[in-house]
Amino acid sequence: MRVSCLQENLARGLSIVGRAVATRSTLPVLANVYIGTDGGRLKLMATNLEIGLSCWIGARVEEEGATTVPARTFDELVKQSPPEQIELEVDTRTETLRYRCGSLSANIKGIAASEFPIMPTAEETDGATVRVEADVVAEVVEQVVFAAATDETRPVLTGVLMEFEEDRMTLAAADGFRLSVRSARLGAPVEAPLRVIVPARAMAELGRIVKQLGGEVLIILTPNRNQVLFHMGEVDLVSQLIEGTFPDYRLIIPKGFETRVVVDRVRFLETVRRALIFARDAANIVRLEVDSTGAPAETHEQATRLIVRAEALETGSGKEVLPAAVEGAPLEIAFNGRYLMDVLGVVGSPQVALELTTPSSPGVFKPVGSEMEFVHVVMPMHLGGR
């Protein structure tokens, strides 16, 4: 192999695929990045066998070929090279990559490309296909992926459920304490309903990449239905699918409410952040009091507000009052403040609605104005006496 490319292009490609490099593996080649020619371009690949990333960059190809080199060494070398043309040449006898950039030259010991795992590409895959705009993918992933479980005891909960039916795409994730569901309309109906569980880490990487690239995402299910491929122009992300049955999230979402509170989302988020100064020393418990006390008689109005409290025996307590539009009876409930911050950070609307039933029943968060698109359910914490 003999190729040349711009330093900035190679650095950008490595920053994309490098996140799939295995950090702990019994296969040495998984700690390497694949470098090879492909149709007049330079192809970079990395995989940890759960997810794989491929990226194509422009290059001048003088001789076809491929190799793999230690990802960390190669990435650091490229990043610290001057912004000039990089020349790469492989000595197939010793499997050494000869590297030249300006006055810099280096030799990097590699492993034969034939030992690198084979990864499918969009051109080679003819399974079920769905097209979605990148900005839609970025938004729905951000609003769902954080709710997936990190505990491996229930593998299906470490993934994100992706459903495609008619002209709708729905993503759902849950960890036993909270549930996030986001729906979006597709540009065209799918040929047949599709339902898969994708590891949350793969979905997080997908969200990160589409924010950078934009355009359109082509989602392809491999014929044997054990992998999904996300094709984004010059980048492919391949992920193993999680086997099993995802819980019926529709049964978890409460059908009604006794109290509904509408507040400014940013003010609510900032208030919870301040409450966590005390709550972090008390299991992150943040108390919400929905108040509906009578205003002075001469105003002939009803004063409504949301009181946010946190208290820790050793450090003290804090209280903040937010104006709110309240429908229903007064109520006091407690949530994990970290969970509140997570959902308030992704709601994406100026105002958020919180629907409550009892102090021991789940709370439902919805963006005001698009309640049917995004629903987030959070289990309450035990509310002891103050």
Secondary structure, 3 states (H helix, E strand, C coil): CEEEEEHHHHHHHHHHHHHHCCCCCCCHHHHEEEEEEECCEEEEEEECCCEEEEEEEECEEEECCEEEEEHHHHHHHHHCCCCCEEEEEEECCCCEEEEEECCEEEEEECECHHHCCCCCCHHHCCCCEEEEEHHHHHHHHHCCHHHCCCCCCCHHHHEEEEEEECCEEEEEEECCCEEEEEEEECCCCCCCCEEEEEEHHHHHHHHHHHHHHCCEEEEEECCCCCEEEEEECCEEEEEECCCCCCCCHHHCCCCCCCEEEEEEHHHHHHHHHHHHHHHCCCCCEEEEEEECCECCHHHCCECCEEEEEEEECCCEEEEEEEECEEEECCEEEEEEHHHHHHHHCCCCCCEEEEEECCCCCCEEEEECCCCCCEEEEECCCCCCCC
